[in-house]
Amino acid sequence: MIELFFVACLGSAPAQCEERSLVYTDLTPMACMMGAQPELAKWVDTHPRYTIARWQCRWLQTADQDA
């Protein structure tokens, strides 16, 4: 599985950030990289108080999935 991992920060308080992720079962890492910006834009549309500070596509680790 591929995880689109990102850090979202409050626009009114940029020091208040949270780690978030979206998990995909049917994407390759390249497809994740190519589709990340539109997916993050959709996320920001539904969470307008936040901005995306950074993001990355990575393989989802089994330990992360169980937590």
All heavy atoms as TSV, in Angstrom:
chain	resi	resn	atom	element	x	y	z
A	1	MET	N	N	0.831	-1.181	0.000
A	1	MET	CA	C	0.000	0.000	0.000
A	1	MET	C	C	0.877	1.246	0.000
A	1	MET	O	O	1.965	1.238	0.548
A	1	MET	CB	C	-0.885	0.014	1.236
A	1	MET	CG	C	-2.056	-0.943	1.148
A	1	MET	SD	S	-3.248	-0.671	2.462
A	1	MET	CE	C	-2.630	-1.834	3.651
A	2	ILE	N	N	0.366	2.275	-0.603
A	2	ILE	CA	C	1.064	3.551	-0.700
A	2	ILE	C	C	0.361	4.562	0.197
A	2	ILE	O	O	-0.859	4.642	0.237
A	2	ILE	CB	C	1.070	4.070	-2.153
A	2	ILE	CG1	C	1.792	3.097	-3.067
A	2	ILE	CG2	C	1.668	5.464	-2.241
A	2	ILE	CD1	C	3.261	2.963	-2.793
A	3	GLU	N	N	1.158	5.342	0.901
A	3	GLU	CA	C	0.638	6.366	1.791
A	3	GLU	C	C	1.056	7.742	1.267
A	3	GLU	O	O	2.224	7.973	0.978
A	3	GLU	CB	C	1.210	6.151	3.188
A	3	GLU	CG	C	0.844	7.216	4.174
A	3	GLU	CD	C	1.505	7.007	5.532
A	3	GLU	OE1	O	2.662	6.523	5.580
A	3	GLU	OE2	O	0.861	7.327	6.532
A	4	LEU	N	N	0.084	8.621	1.144
A	4	LEU	CA	C	0.368	10.028	0.887
A	4	LEU	C	C	0.405	10.692	2.257
A	4	LEU	O	O	-0.623	10.945	2.880
A	4	LEU	CB	C	-0.705	10.656	-0.003
A	4	LEU	CG	C	-0.624	12.161	-0.220
A	4	LEU	CD1	C	0.744	12.592	-0.704
A	4	LEU	CD2	C	-1.714	12.620	-1.166
A	5	PHE	N	N	1.609	10.885	2.762
A	5	PHE	CA	C	1.837	11.452	4.091
A	5	PHE	C	C	2.013	12.954	3.942
A	5	PHE	O	O	2.723	13.411	3.052
A	5	PHE	CB	C	3.093	10.825	4.705
A	5	PHE	CG	C	3.516	11.464	5.987
A	5	PHE	CD1	C	2.926	11.098	7.182
A	5	PHE	CD2	C	4.500	12.440	6.001
A	5	PHE	CE1	C	3.310	11.699	8.373
A	5	PHE	CE2	C	4.886	13.037	7.179
A	5	PHE	CZ	C	4.293	12.664	8.368
A	6	PHE	N	N	1.357	13.733	4.814
A	6	PHE	CA	C	1.516	15.182	4.744
A	6	PHE	C	C	1.398	15.806	6.122
A	6	PHE	O	O	0.864	15.213	7.051
A	6	PHE	CB	C	0.525	15.808	3.759
A	6	PHE	CG	C	-0.937	15.576	4.061
A	6	PHE	CD1	C	-1.687	16.552	4.682
A	6	PHE	CD2	C	-1.565	14.391	3.704
A	6	PHE	CE1	C	-3.036	16.362	4.942
A	6	PHE	CE2	C	-2.902	14.185	3.957
A	6	PHE	CZ	C	-3.647	15.171	4.581
A	7	VAL	N	N	1.933	16.999	6.226
A	7	VAL	CA	C	1.856	17.792	7.452
A	7	VAL	C	C	0.947	18.973	7.155
A	7	VAL	O	O	1.201	19.749	6.228
A	7	VAL	CB	C	3.253	18.262	7.913
A	7	VAL	CG1	C	3.140	19.151	9.128
A	7	VAL	CG2	C	4.146	17.062	8.198
A	8	ALA	N	N	-0.121	19.076	7.936
A	8	ALA	CA	C	-1.096	20.151	7.780
A	8	ALA	C	C	-0.984	21.090	8.972
A	8	ALA	O	O	-0.987	20.641	10.121
A	8	ALA	CB	C	-2.498	19.575	7.681
A	9	CYS	N	N	-0.881	22.383	8.671
A	9	CYS	CA	C	-0.742	23.397	9.730
A	9	CYS	C	C	-1.918	24.362	9.670
A	9	CYS	O	O	-2.428	24.666	8.582
A	9	CYS	CB	C	0.550	24.176	9.558
A	9	CYS	SG	S	2.027	23.136	9.582
A	10	LEU	N	N	-2.324	24.833	10.822
A	10	LEU	CA	C	-3.389	25.835	10.870
A	10	LEU	C	C	-2.896	27.129	10.232
A	10	LEU	O	O	-1.792	27.592	10.530
A	10	LEU	CB	C	-3.812	26.106	12.308
A	10	LEU	CG	C	-4.687	25.050	12.972
A	10	LEU	CD1	C	-4.861	25.365	14.450
A	10	LEU	CD2	C	-6.036	24.991	12.281
A	11	GLY	N	N	-3.701	27.691	9.358
A	11	GLY	CA	C	-3.325	28.937	8.712
A	11	GLY	C	C	-3.178	30.082	9.693
A	11	GLY	O	O	-2.317	30.948	9.544
A	12	SER	N	N	-4.001	30.097	10.748
A	12	SER	CA	C	-3.955	31.176	11.738
A	12	SER	C	C	-2.875	30.953	12.792
A	12	SER	O	O	-2.543	31.875	13.534
A	12	SER	CB	C	-5.319	31.302	12.422
A	12	SER	OG	O	-5.638	30.092	13.083
A	13	ALA	N	N	-2.342	29.733	12.862
A	13	ALA	CA	C	-1.286	29.416	13.833
A	13	ALA	C	C	-0.334	28.411	13.184
A	13	ALA	O	O	-0.416	27.215	13.435
A	13	ALA	CB	C	-1.882	28.844	15.112
A	14	PRO	N	N	0.560	28.881	12.319
A	14	PRO	CA	C	1.411	27.985	11.535
A	14	PRO	C	C	2.276	27.032	12.347
A	14	PRO	O	O	2.725	26.025	11.822
A	14	PRO	CB	C	2.287	28.941	10.727
A	14	PRO	CG	C	1.598	30.248	10.757
A	14	PRO	CD	C	0.783	30.282	12.011
A	15	ALA	N	N	2.481	27.307	13.615
A	15	ALA	CA	C	3.276	26.400	14.445
A	15	ALA	C	C	2.470	25.191	14.910
A	15	ALA	O	O	3.033	24.221	15.384
A	15	ALA	CB	C	3.833	27.143	15.647
A	16	GLN	N	N	1.143	25.242	14.764
A	16	GLN	CA	C	0.289	24.121	15.157
A	16	GLN	C	C	0.061	23.234	13.941
A	16	GLN	O	O	-0.765	23.528	13.080
A	16	GLN	CB	C	-1.042	24.618	15.705
A	16	GLN	CG	C	-0.920	25.262	17.060
A	16	GLN	CD	C	-2.269	25.604	17.624
A	16	GLN	OE1	O	-3.129	26.140	16.933
A	16	GLN	NE2	N	-2.460	25.306	18.898
A	17	CYS	N	N	0.810	22.139	13.890
A	17	CYS	CA	C	0.764	21.238	12.740
A	17	CYS	C	C	0.391	19.835	13.189
A	17	CYS	O	O	0.627	19.446	14.327
A	17	CYS	CB	C	2.116	21.210	12.038
A	17	CYS	SG	S	2.640	22.826	11.431
A	18	GLU	N	N	-0.187	19.092	12.262
A	18	GLU	CA	C	-0.588	17.716	12.503
A	18	GLU	C	C	-0.114	16.855	11.341
A	18	GLU	O	O	-0.159	17.289	10.195
A	18	GLU	CB	C	-2.112	17.602	12.590
A	18	GLU	CG	C	-2.741	18.434	13.666
A	18	GLU	CD	C	-4.264	18.398	13.604
A	18	GLU	OE1	O	-4.825	17.631	12.791
A	18	GLU	OE2	O	-4.882	19.154	14.363
A	19	GLU	N	N	0.297	15.636	11.670
A	19	GLU	CA	C	0.642	14.677	10.626
A	19	GLU	C	C	-0.631	13.975	10.193
A	19	GLU	O	O	-1.427	13.537	11.029
A	19	GLU	CB	C	1.663	13.665	11.141
A	19	GLU	CG	C	3.003	14.292	11.452
A	19	GLU	CD	C	4.006	13.283	11.970
A	19	GLU	OE1	O	3.623	12.134	12.304
A	19	GLU	OE2	O	5.191	13.649	12.048
A	20	ARG	N	N	-0.827	13.880	8.899
A	20	ARG	CA	C	-2.004	13.224	8.318
A	20	ARG	C	C	-1.531	12.300	7.209
A	20	ARG	O	O	-0.413	12.418	6.712
A	20	ARG	CB	C	-2.966	14.262	7.724
A	20	ARG	CG	C	-3.464	15.316	8.678
A	20	ARG	CD	C	-4.535	14.724	9.580
A	20	ARG	NE	N	-5.084	15.704	10.475
A	20	ARG	CZ	C	-6.314	16.216	10.385
A	20	ARG	NH1	N	-7.109	15.848	9.410
A	20	ARG	NH2	N	-6.732	17.084	11.268
A	21	SER	N	N	-2.424	11.418	6.777
A	21	SER	CA	C	-2.091	10.585	5.629
A	21	SER	C	C	-3.345	10.071	4.956
A	21	SER	O	O	-4.408	9.960	5.570
A	21	SER	CB	C	-1.193	9.411	6.043
A	21	SER	OG	O	-1.901	8.513	6.851
A	22	LEU	N	N	-3.202	9.791	3.679
A	22	LEU	CA	C	-4.225	9.137	2.876
A	22	LEU	C	C	-3.587	7.849	2.369
A	22	LEU	O	O	-2.448	7.866	1.897
A	22	LEU	CB	C	-4.644	10.026	1.700
A	22	LEU	CG	C	-5.177	11.410	2.077
A	22	LEU	CD1	C	-5.350	12.264	0.829
A	22	LEU	CD2	C	-6.498	11.291	2.820
A	23	VAL	N	N	-4.291	6.736	2.469
A	23	VAL	CA	C	-3.731	5.438	2.104
A	23	VAL	C	C	-4.429	4.923	0.852
A	23	VAL	O	O	-5.656	4.990	0.741
A	23	VAL	CB	C	-3.888	4.430	3.269
A	23	VAL	CG1	C	-3.377	3.062	2.876
A	23	VAL	CG2	C	-3.159	4.938	4.500
A	24	TYR	N	N	-3.622	4.413	-0.071
A	24	TYR	CA	C	-4.132	3.877	-1.335
A	24	TYR	C	C	-3.654	2.442	-1.513
A	24	TYR	O	O	-2.491	2.136	-1.266
A	24	TYR	CB	C	-3.631	4.722	-2.508
A	24	TYR	CG	C	-4.034	6.171	-2.403
A	24	TYR	CD1	C	-3.153	7.116	-1.884
A	24	TYR	CD2	C	-5.291	6.590	-2.792
A	24	TYR	CE1	C	-3.526	8.446	-1.770
A	24	TYR	CE2	C	-5.669	7.922	-2.686
A	24	TYR	CZ	C	-4.781	8.839	-2.172
A	24	TYR	OH	O	-5.151	10.143	-2.062
A	25	THR	N	N	-4.538	1.593	-1.953
A	25	THR	CA	C	-4.174	0.192	-2.173
A	25	THR	C	C	-3.881	-0.095	-3.631
A	25	THR	O	O	-3.284	-1.120	-3.942
A	25	THR	CB	C	-5.304	-0.747	-1.715
A	25	THR	OG1	O	-6.493	-0.424	-2.431
A	25	THR	CG2	C	-5.542	-0.618	-0.221
A	26	ASP	N	N	-4.278	0.787	-4.513
A	26	ASP	CA	C	-4.187	0.499	-5.948
A	26	ASP	C	C	-3.297	1.470	-6.726
A	26	ASP	O	O	-3.443	1.608	-7.925
A	26	ASP	CB	C	-5.585	0.489	-6.553
A	26	ASP	CG	C	-6.321	1.810	-6.342
A	26	ASP	OD1	O	-5.879	2.611	-5.503
A	26	ASP	OD2	O	-7.333	2.027	-7.022
A	27	LEU	N	N	-2.373	2.141	-6.059
A	27	LEU	CA	C	-1.492	3.100	-6.728
A	27	LEU	C	C	-0.038	2.653	-6.655
A	27	LEU	O	O	0.373	2.018	-5.700
A	27	LEU	CB	C	-1.573	4.475	-6.068
A	27	LEU	CG	C	-2.806	5.320	-6.283
A	27	LEU	CD1	C	-2.630	6.663	-5.593
A	27	LEU	CD2	C	-3.122	5.516	-7.737
A	28	THR	N	N	0.706	3.052	-7.661
A	28	THR	CA	C	2.154	2.897	-7.625
A	28	THR	C	C	2.741	4.170	-7.000
A	28	THR	O	O	2.057	5.206	-6.957
A	28	THR	CB	C	2.728	2.720	-9.040
A	28	THR	OG1	O	2.468	3.919	-9.783
A	28	THR	CG2	C	2.120	1.513	-9.744
A	29	PRO	N	N	3.979	4.124	-6.555
A	29	PRO	CA	C	4.580	5.361	-6.019
A	29	PRO	C	C	4.572	6.506	-7.044
A	29	PRO	O	O	4.327	7.660	-6.682
A	29	PRO	CB	C	6.002	4.929	-5.665
A	29	PRO	CG	C	5.881	3.470	-5.374
A	29	PRO	CD	C	4.843	2.964	-6.341
A	30	MET	N	N	4.812	6.195	-8.307
A	30	MET	CA	C	4.812	7.245	-9.339
A	30	MET	C	C	3.414	7.845	-9.505
A	30	MET	O	O	3.265	9.068	-9.619
A	30	MET	CB	C	5.306	6.691	-10.672
A	30	MET	CG	C	5.355	7.731	-11.769
A	30	MET	SD	S	6.439	9.128	-11.416
A	30	MET	CE	C	8.002	8.409	-11.752
A	31	ALA	N	N	2.387	7.013	-9.494
A	31	ALA	CA	C	1.019	7.516	-9.610
A	31	ALA	C	C	0.663	8.386	-8.406
A	31	ALA	O	O	-0.032	9.395	-8.543
A	31	ALA	CB	C	0.040	6.355	-9.746
A	32	CYS	N	N	1.146	8.009	-7.236
A	32	CYS	CA	C	0.926	8.823	-6.039
A	32	CYS	C	C	1.580	10.195	-6.213
A	32	CYS	O	O	0.958	11.220	-5.940
A	32	CYS	CB	C	1.478	8.108	-4.813
A	32	CYS	SG	S	1.296	9.046	-3.276
A	33	MET	N	N	2.818	10.210	-6.661
A	33	MET	CA	C	3.531	11.481	-6.848
A	33	MET	C	C	2.808	12.375	-7.854
A	33	MET	O	O	2.697	13.580	-7.654
A	33	MET	CB	C	4.964	11.228	-7.338
A	33	MET	CG	C	5.848	10.546	-6.308
A	33	MET	SD	S	6.198	11.561	-4.875
A	33	MET	CE	C	7.260	12.787	-5.575
A	34	MET	N	N	2.307	11.774	-8.921
A	34	MET	CA	C	1.640	12.563	-9.955
A	34	MET	C	C	0.264	13.063	-9.505
A	34	MET	O	O	-0.180	14.125	-9.924
A	34	MET	CB	C	1.521	11.751	-11.234
A	34	MET	CG	C	2.877	11.474	-11.858
A	34	MET	SD	S	2.773	10.502	-13.359
A	34	MET	CE	C	1.964	11.642	-14.445
A	35	GLY	N	N	-0.404	12.303	-8.653
A	35	GLY	CA	C	-1.748	12.682	-8.226
A	35	GLY	C	C	-1.823	13.352	-6.869
A	35	GLY	O	O	-2.902	13.715	-6.415
A	36	ALA	N	N	-0.687	13.540	-6.218
A	36	ALA	CA	C	-0.688	14.073	-4.854
A	36	ALA	C	C	-1.234	15.493	-4.771
A	36	ALA	O	O	-2.053	15.791	-3.898
A	36	ALA	CB	C	0.720	14.017	-4.269
A	37	GLN	N	N	-0.798	16.376	-5.645
A	37	GLN	CA	C	-1.222	17.776	-5.532
A	37	GLN	C	C	-2.737	17.945	-5.699
A	37	GLN	O	O	-3.355	18.655	-4.899
A	37	GLN	CB	C	-0.434	18.660	-6.484
A	37	GLN	CG	C	0.997	18.817	-6.029
A	37	GLN	CD	C	1.801	19.764	-6.900
A	37	GLN	OE1	O	1.390	20.144	-7.983
A	37	GLN	NE2	N	2.965	20.132	-6.414
A	38	PRO	N	N	-3.368	17.280	-6.677
A	38	PRO	CA	C	-4.833	17.394	-6.744
A	38	PRO	C	C	-5.535	16.803	-5.514
A	38	PRO	O	O	-6.525	17.364	-5.034
A	38	PRO	CB	C	-5.206	16.612	-8.010
A	38	PRO	CG	C	-3.967	16.596	-8.832
A	38	PRO	CD	C	-2.819	16.618	-7.864
A	39	GLU	N	N	-5.024	15.699	-4.990
A	39	GLU	CA	C	-5.617	15.103	-3.784
A	39	GLU	C	C	-5.462	16.029	-2.583
A	39	GLU	O	O	-6.391	16.194	-1.789
A	39	GLU	CB	C	-4.985	13.744	-3.481
A	39	GLU	CG	C	-5.435	12.655	-4.401
A	39	GLU	CD	C	-6.931	12.402	-4.328
A	39	GLU	OE1	O	-7.477	12.301	-3.201
A	39	GLU	OE2	O	-7.562	12.310	-5.389
A	40	LEU	N	N	-4.299	16.639	-2.448
A	40	LEU	CA	C	-4.081	17.566	-1.337
A	40	LEU	C	C	-4.947	18.817	-1.497
A	40	LEU	O	O	-5.446	19.353	-0.505
A	40	LEU	CB	C	-2.604	17.927	-1.231
A	40	LEU	CG	C	-1.699	16.769	-0.803
A	40	LEU	CD1	C	-0.232	17.141	-0.967
A	40	LEU	CD2	C	-1.993	16.328	0.617
A	41	ALA	N	N	-5.141	19.260	-2.722
A	41	ALA	CA	C	-6.018	20.417	-2.961
A	41	ALA	C	C	-7.450	20.088	-2.542
A	41	ALA	O	O	-8.138	20.928	-1.940
A	41	ALA	CB	C	-5.961	20.822	-4.426
A	42	LYS	N	N	-7.908	18.871	-2.836
A	42	LYS	CA	C	-9.251	18.454	-2.402
A	42	LYS	C	C	-9.325	18.433	-0.873
A	42	LYS	O	O	-10.328	18.854	-0.294
A	42	LYS	CB	C	-9.580	17.058	-2.940
A	42	LYS	CG	C	-9.972	17.032	-4.381
A	42	LYS	CD	C	-10.500	15.658	-4.723
A	42	LYS	CE	C	-9.705	15.039	-5.818
A	42	LYS	NZ	N	-10.131	13.694	-6.177
A	43	TRP	N	N	-8.278	17.931	-0.231
A	43	TRP	CA	C	-8.267	17.869	1.223
A	43	TRP	C	C	-8.344	19.276	1.809
A	43	TRP	O	O	-9.111	19.530	2.739
A	43	TRP	CB	C	-7.012	17.133	1.719
A	43	TRP	CG	C	-7.047	16.850	3.182
A	43	TRP	CD1	C	-7.549	15.734	3.785
A	43	TRP	CD2	C	-6.593	17.706	4.234
A	43	TRP	NE1	N	-7.432	15.848	5.152
A	43	TRP	CE2	C	-6.849	17.053	5.460
A	43	TRP	CE3	C	-5.994	18.955	4.269
A	43	TRP	CZ2	C	-6.521	17.608	6.687
A	43	TRP	CZ3	C	-5.670	19.516	5.493
A	43	TRP	CH2	C	-5.929	18.845	6.688
A	44	VAL	N	N	-7.570	20.202	1.270
A	44	VAL	CA	C	-7.584	21.586	1.762
A	44	VAL	C	C	-8.950	22.229	1.529
A	44	VAL	O	O	-9.419	23.007	2.364
A	44	VAL	CB	C	-6.443	22.407	1.114
A	44	VAL	CG1	C	-6.596	23.894	1.387
A	44	VAL	CG2	C	-5.096	21.923	1.627
A	45	ASP	N	N	-9.610	21.886	0.426
A	45	ASP	CA	C	-10.954	22.419	0.175
A	45	ASP	C	C	-11.929	22.010	1.276
A	45	ASP	O	O	-12.823	22.775	1.630
A	45	ASP	CB	C	-11.496	21.945	-1.170
A	45	ASP	CG	C	-10.956	22.756	-2.332
A	45	ASP	OD1	O	-10.398	23.853	-2.096
A	45	ASP	OD2	O	-11.088	22.287	-3.480
A	46	THR	N	N	-11.759	20.810	1.819
A	46	THR	CA	C	-12.659	20.342	2.870
A	46	THR	C	C	-12.150	20.690	4.273
A	46	THR	O	O	-12.853	20.460	5.252
A	46	THR	CB	C	-12.889	18.814	2.774
A	46	THR	OG1	O	-11.645	18.139	2.888
A	46	THR	CG2	C	-13.559	18.460	1.458
A	47	HIS	N	N	-10.938	21.211	4.358
A	47	HIS	CA	C	-10.342	21.633	5.630
A	47	HIS	C	C	-9.731	23.027	5.433
A	47	HIS	O	O	-8.506	23.186	5.456
A	47	HIS	CB	C	-9.256	20.646	6.080
A	47	HIS	CG	C	-9.755	19.254	6.278
A	47	HIS	ND1	N	-9.901	18.366	5.237
A	47	HIS	CD2	C	-10.136	18.603	7.398
A	47	HIS	CE1	C	-10.353	17.224	5.713
A	47	HIS	NE2	N	-10.513	17.344	7.017
A	48	PRO	N	N	-10.554	24.044	5.216
A	48	PRO	CA	C	-10.050	25.369	4.810
A	48	PRO	C	C	-9.186	26.097	5.843
A	48	PRO	O	O	-8.486	27.035	5.482
A	48	PRO	CB	C	-11.321	26.161	4.510
A	48	PRO	CG	C	-12.404	25.458	5.252
A	48	PRO	CD	C	-12.002	24.011	5.321
A	49	ARG	N	N	-9.208	25.665	7.082
A	49	ARG	CA	C	-8.371	26.337	8.096
A	49	ARG	C	C	-6.919	25.891	8.022
A	49	ARG	O	O	-6.066	26.466	8.680
A	49	ARG	CB	C	-8.916	26.055	9.499
A	49	ARG	CG	C	-10.305	26.575	9.729
A	49	ARG	CD	C	-10.837	26.289	11.107
A	49	ARG	NE	N	-10.120	25.241	11.801
A	49	ARG	CZ	C	-10.211	24.996	13.090
A	49	ARG	NH1	N	-11.003	25.723	13.834
A	49	ARG	NH2	N	-9.535	24.020	13.652
A	50	TYR	N	N	-6.629	24.868	7.220
A	50	TYR	CA	C	-5.290	24.286	7.170
A	50	TYR	C	C	-4.559	24.604	5.871
A	50	TYR	O	O	-5.176	24.850	4.841
A	50	TYR	CB	C	-5.373	22.762	7.291
A	50	TYR	CG	C	-5.734	22.289	8.671
A	50	TYR	CD1	C	-7.062	22.138	9.040
A	50	TYR	CD2	C	-4.754	22.001	9.609
A	50	TYR	CE1	C	-7.403	21.708	10.306
A	50	TYR	CE2	C	-5.081	21.571	10.883
A	50	TYR	CZ	C	-6.409	21.422	11.228
A	50	TYR	OH	O	-6.741	21.000	12.475
A	51	THR	N	N	-3.246	24.582	5.966
A	51	THR	CA	C	-2.382	24.630	4.794
A	51	THR	C	C	-1.462	23.410	4.862
A	51	THR	O	O	-1.209	22.875	5.937
A	51	THR	CB	C	-1.526	25.911	4.752
A	51	THR	OG1	O	-0.719	25.960	5.926
A	51	THR	CG2	C	-2.395	27.160	4.674
A	52	ILE	N	N	-0.969	22.983	3.715
A	52	ILE	CA	C	-0.068	21.840	3.663
A	52	ILE	C	C	1.365	22.360	3.740
A	52	ILE	O	O	1.787	23.162	2.909
A	52	ILE	CB	C	-0.261	21.021	2.365
A	52	ILE	CG1	C	-1.719	20.585	2.221
A	52	ILE	CG2	C	0.693	19.841	2.320
A	52	ILE	CD1	C	-2.225	19.679	3.300
A	53	ALA	N	N	2.097	21.908	4.744
A	53	ALA	CA	C	3.480	22.351	4.933
A	53	ALA	C	C	4.454	21.503	4.121
A	53	ALA	O	O	5.418	22.015	3.559
A	53	ALA	CB	C	3.858	22.301	6.405
A	54	ARG	N	N	4.214	20.190	4.080
A	54	ARG	CA	C	5.064	19.294	3.281
A	54	ARG	C	C	4.319	17.993	3.081
A	54	ARG	O	O	3.380	17.679	3.803
A	54	ARG	CB	C	6.415	19.069	3.942
A	54	ARG	CG	C	6.383	18.445	5.301
A	54	ARG	CD	C	7.787	18.407	5.916
A	54	ARG	NE	N	7.721	18.146	7.322
A	54	ARG	CZ	C	7.729	16.927	7.865
A	54	ARG	NH1	N	7.837	15.862	7.112
A	54	ARG	NH2	N	7.649	16.767	9.165
A	55	TRP	N	N	4.768	17.237	2.084
A	55	TRP	CA	C	4.133	15.957	1.795
A	55	TRP	C	C	5.123	15.016	1.135
A	55	TRP	O	O	6.152	15.447	0.620
A	55	TRP	CB	C	2.894	16.141	0.923
A	55	TRP	CG	C	3.167	16.725	-0.437
A	55	TRP	CD1	C	3.175	18.051	-0.751
A	55	TRP	CD2	C	3.475	16.021	-1.639
A	55	TRP	NE1	N	3.473	18.211	-2.075
A	55	TRP	CE2	C	3.663	16.976	-2.646
A	55	TRP	CE3	C	3.612	14.678	-1.958
A	55	TRP	CZ2	C	3.968	16.629	-3.956
A	55	TRP	CZ3	C	3.925	14.329	-3.258
A	55	TRP	CH2	C	4.093	15.309	-4.239
A	56	GLN	N	N	4.786	13.727	1.168
A	56	GLN	CA	C	5.592	12.733	0.471
A	56	GLN	C	C	4.755	11.479	0.253
A	56	GLN	O	O	3.832	11.195	1.024
A	56	GLN	CB	C	6.856	12.387	1.249
A	56	GLN	CG	C	6.618	11.609	2.526
A	56	GLN	CD	C	7.914	11.293	3.253
A	56	GLN	OE1	O	8.865	12.062	3.207
A	56	GLN	NE2	N	7.950	10.178	3.929
A	57	CYS	N	N	5.074	10.755	-0.789
A	57	CYS	CA	C	4.484	9.445	-1.039
A	57	CYS	C	C	5.478	8.404	-0.543
A	57	CYS	O	O	6.677	8.529	-0.779
A	57	CYS	CB	C	4.226	9.234	-2.524
A	57	CYS	SG	S	2.912	10.280	-3.180
A	58	ARG	N	N	4.968	7.403	0.156
A	58	ARG	CA	C	5.858	6.374	0.679
A	58	ARG	C	C	5.090	5.064	0.832
A	58	ARG	O	O	3.860	5.052	0.877
A	58	ARG	CB	C	6.457	6.805	2.012
A	58	ARG	CG	C	5.439	7.014	3.114
A	58	ARG	CD	C	6.076	7.618	4.330
A	58	ARG	NE	N	5.137	7.688	5.448
A	58	ARG	CZ	C	5.396	8.266	6.593
A	58	ARG	NH1	N	6.576	8.861	6.777
A	58	ARG	NH2	N	4.514	8.286	7.560
A	59	TRP	N	N	5.850	3.985	0.909
A	59	TRP	CA	C	5.243	2.686	1.172
A	59	TRP	C	C	4.721	2.702	2.599
A	59	TRP	O	O	5.411	3.165	3.515
A	59	TRP	CB	C	6.260	1.558	1.014
A	59	TRP	CG	C	6.678	1.341	-0.403
A	59	TRP	CD1	C	7.856	1.725	-0.963
A	59	TRP	CD2	C	5.919	0.718	-1.434
A	59	TRP	NE1	N	7.879	1.368	-2.287
A	59	TRP	CE2	C	6.701	0.750	-2.602
A	59	TRP	CE3	C	4.661	0.130	-1.492
A	59	TRP	CZ2	C	6.267	0.217	-3.811
A	59	TRP	CZ3	C	4.221	-0.400	-2.700
A	59	TRP	CH2	C	5.016	-0.348	-3.832
A	60	LEU	N	N	3.526	2.207	2.799
A	60	LEU	CA	C	2.958	2.121	4.133
A	60	LEU	C	C	3.599	0.948	4.855
A	60	LEU	O	O	3.581	-0.181	4.370
A	60	LEU	CB	C	1.440	1.928	4.063
A	60	LEU	CG	C	0.708	1.870	5.391
A	60	LEU	CD1	C	0.844	3.203	6.127
A	60	LEU	CD2	C	-0.736	1.533	5.184
A	61	GLN	N	N	4.173	1.242	5.995
A	61	GLN	CA	C	4.820	0.203	6.793
A	61	GLN	C	C	3.735	-0.566	7.567
A	61	GLN	O	O	2.780	0.019	8.048
A	61	GLN	CB	C	5.807	0.830	7.776
A	61	GLN	CG	C	6.908	1.607	7.108
A	61	GLN	CD	C	7.778	0.743	6.215
A	61	GLN	OE1	O	8.145	-0.358	6.579
A	61	GLN	NE2	N	8.089	1.246	5.046
A	62	THR	N	N	3.917	-1.865	7.702
A	62	THR	CA	C	2.950	-2.707	8.401
A	62	THR	C	C	2.746	-2.228	9.830
A	62	THR	O	O	1.637	-2.186	10.333
A	62	THR	CB	C	3.396	-4.171	8.409
A	62	THR	OG1	O	3.669	-4.557	7.058
A	62	THR	CG2	C	2.336	-5.068	8.966
A	63	ALA	N	N	3.804	-1.825	10.520
A	63	ALA	CA	C	3.696	-1.342	11.903
A	63	ALA	C	C	2.842	-0.080	11.957
A	63	ALA	O	O	2.051	0.103	12.875
A	63	ALA	CB	C	5.074	-1.080	12.481
A	64	ASP	N	N	2.959	0.808	10.956
A	64	ASP	CA	C	2.162	2.028	10.909
A	64	ASP	C	C	0.695	1.695	10.708
A	64	ASP	O	O	-0.181	2.333	11.253
A	64	ASP	CB	C	2.621	2.944	9.781
A	64	ASP	CG	C	4.002	3.518	10.009
A	64	ASP	OD1	O	4.472	3.473	11.164
A	64	ASP	OD2	O	4.616	3.978	9.044
A	65	GLN	N	N	0.429	0.688	9.893
A	65	GLN	CA	C	-0.933	0.318	9.568
A	65	GLN	C	C	-1.651	-0.254	10.796
A	65	GLN	O	O	-2.815	0.006	11.008
A	65	GLN	CB	C	-0.921	-0.731	8.458
A	65	GLN	CG	C	-2.297	-1.108	7.964
A	65	GLN	CD	C	-2.213	-2.154	6.871
A	65	GLN	OE1	O	-1.152	-2.694	6.594
A	65	GLN	NE2	N	-3.335	-2.433	6.271
A	66	ASP	N	N	-0.935	-1.005	11.631
A	66	ASP	CA	C	-1.546	-1.617	12.804
A	66	ASP	C	C	-1.779	-0.614	13.924
A	66	ASP	O	O	-2.633	-0.816	14.762
A	66	ASP	CB	C	-0.653	-2.745	13.331
A	66	ASP	CG	C	-0.582	-3.905	12.348
A	66	ASP	OD1	O	-1.479	-4.011	11.490
A	66	ASP	OD2	O	0.389	-4.687	12.423
A	67	ALA	N	N	-1.033	0.476	13.936
A	67	ALA	CA	C	-1.132	1.452	15.025
A	67	ALA	C	C	-2.401	2.269	14.951
A	67	ALA	O	O	-3.053	2.396	14.021
A	67	ALA	CB	C	0.071	2.388	14.990
